[in-house]
Each structure stands twice: as structure tokens, then as C-alpha cells.
Amino acid sequence: MRRRVLEMFPAGGPWGSRPAEEFARARRDEGLPAEVVMDLDTDAFLVVVPHQPTEPGRHPLG
């Protein structure tokens, strides 16, 4: 499954801080199926959503 990255957060934040989870929660409240995944290569948390292919002839932003 392909996913689109909405935002990237460094993994070394202060203890108890979860900015990626908070960002993902706000996107879910807006109706996006956002989730947080760990990118081990960059040591960062990524907020991603499933990539939705666009219909032929239709611009992805409307």
C-alpha cells in the first residue's frame, strides 16, 4: 500500500511529548485516516495517510 506523508517529527522530543500523535489526532478529527509510523532511516515519526489514486483527467487538488 502506498502512503502519503503529511508531516515529519524528530524522534528525540522531550519526555512525554507526542507531537506526531497530536498532529495525527487533529487530522483524524478532520476526517483523514492519519496514522503515525516510525522511519528508522531518519529517526523520525511520520504522519501518513493512504495514497488515493486520482481519477483519469482529474487534478489531485480538485
C-alpha positions as CSV (number, residue, x, y, z in Angstrom):
1,M,0.0,0.0,0.0
2,R,1.3,3.4,-0.9
3,R,1.0,6.2,1.7
4,R,1.5,10.0,1.5
5,V,3.5,11.7,4.3
6,L,1.7,14.7,5.8
7,E,4.3,15.7,8.4
8,M,7.6,14.6,9.9
9,F,8.6,14.9,13.5
10,P,12.0,14.1,15.1
11,A,12.0,11.2,17.4
12,G,14.1,12.9,20.1
13,G,11.4,15.2,21.6
14,P,11.1,15.9,25.3
15,W,9.8,13.1,27.5
16,G,6.0,12.8,27.4
17,S,5.8,15.0,24.3
18,R,3.9,13.4,21.4
19,P,3.6,16.0,18.6
20,A,3.2,13.4,15.9
21,E,0.3,11.7,17.7
22,E,-1.3,15.0,18.4
23,F,-1.0,16.1,14.7
24,A,-2.4,12.7,13.6
25,R,-5.3,13.0,16.0
26,A,-6.1,16.5,14.7
27,R,-6.1,15.2,11.1
28,R,-8.4,12.3,12.1
29,D,-10.8,14.8,13.7
30,E,-10.9,16.4,10.3
31,G,-11.8,13.1,8.6
32,L,-8.4,12.0,7.3
33,P,-7.3,8.4,8.2
34,A,-4.0,9.6,9.5
35,E,-1.6,7.3,11.4
36,V,1.9,7.6,12.9
37,V,4.7,5.4,11.7
38,M,8.4,5.3,12.6
39,D,11.0,5.9,9.9
40,L,14.2,4.2,11.2
41,D,16.4,5.6,8.5
42,T,15.7,9.2,9.5
43,D,14.9,8.5,13.2
44,A,11.6,10.4,12.8
45,F,7.9,9.8,13.2
46,L,5.9,10.3,10.1
47,V,2.2,11.1,9.9
48,V,0.8,9.3,6.9
49,V,-2.5,8.8,5.1
50,P,-3.3,6.1,2.4
51,H,-2.4,7.4,-1.1
52,Q,-5.6,7.8,-3.1
53,P,-5.1,7.5,-6.8
54,T,-6.9,10.2,-8.7
55,E,-9.4,9.6,-11.5
56,P,-8.0,10.0,-15.0
57,G,-8.3,13.6,-16.2
58,R,-8.9,14.9,-12.7
59,H,-6.4,17.1,-10.9
60,P,-5.5,15.7,-7.4
61,L,-6.2,19.0,-5.6
62,G,-9.6,19.5,-7.1
